Amino acid sequence: MIARIAEAETEGWLGEVVGLRVSLADAEDKLRRLDQSPGQHTAVDLGVPITRGDR
């Protein structure tokens, strides 16, 4: 995304630059929040899939 921002700046696509910067900030914020989530990373048992031949 940083490379896309640099390209947009080089090409003078100011609206694109703003949008990409907002997206980058949101992505960084989400990653930061995920890293700060205490102990919420647990496995989920999805069970064994059943196919039509198994019925």
C-alpha positions as CSV (number, residue, x, y, z in Angstrom):
1,M,0.0,0.0,0.0
2,I,2.9,2.3,0.7
3,A,4.1,1.8,-2.9
4,R,0.7,2.6,-4.2
5,I,0.7,5.8,-2.1
6,A,4.1,6.8,-3.6
7,E,2.8,6.1,-7.1
8,A,-0.3,8.2,-6.5
9,E,1.8,11.0,-5.2
10,T,4.2,10.8,-8.2
11,E,1.2,10.8,-10.6
12,G,-0.5,13.7,-8.8
13,W,-3.6,11.7,-7.9
14,L,-4.4,13.6,-4.8
15,G,-7.8,12.0,-4.1
16,E,-6.2,8.6,-4.4
17,V,-3.4,9.6,-2.0
18,V,-5.9,10.6,0.6
19,G,-8.0,7.5,0.3
20,L,-4.9,5.2,0.4
21,R,-3.6,7.0,3.5
22,V,-6.9,6.6,5.2
23,S,-7.0,2.9,4.3
24,L,-3.4,2.4,5.5
25,A,-4.1,4.1,8.8
26,D,-7.2,1.9,9.3
27,A,-5.2,-1.3,8.5
28,E,-2.4,-0.3,10.9
29,D,-5.0,0.5,13.6
30,K,-6.7,-2.9,13.2
31,L,-3.4,-4.7,13.4
32,R,-2.5,-2.8,16.5
33,R,-5.8,-3.7,18.1
34,L,-5.4,-7.4,17.2
35,D,-2.0,-7.4,18.8
36,Q,-3.4,-5.9,22.0
37,S,-6.3,-8.4,22.3
38,P,-5.5,-10.4,25.4
39,G,-6.1,-14.2,25.1
40,Q,-8.8,-14.0,22.5
41,H,-6.9,-16.3,20.1
42,T,-8.6,-19.6,20.6
43,A,-9.1,-22.5,18.2
44,V,-12.7,-23.3,17.1
45,D,-13.8,-26.9,16.4
46,L,-15.7,-26.9,13.1
47,G,-16.4,-30.6,13.3
48,V,-16.0,-33.1,10.5
49,P,-17.7,-32.2,7.2
50,I,-20.4,-34.6,6.0
51,T,-20.7,-35.2,2.3
52,R,-23.7,-36.6,0.6
53,G,-22.2,-40.1,0.3
54,D,-21.7,-40.2,4.1
55,R,-25.4,-39.9,5.0
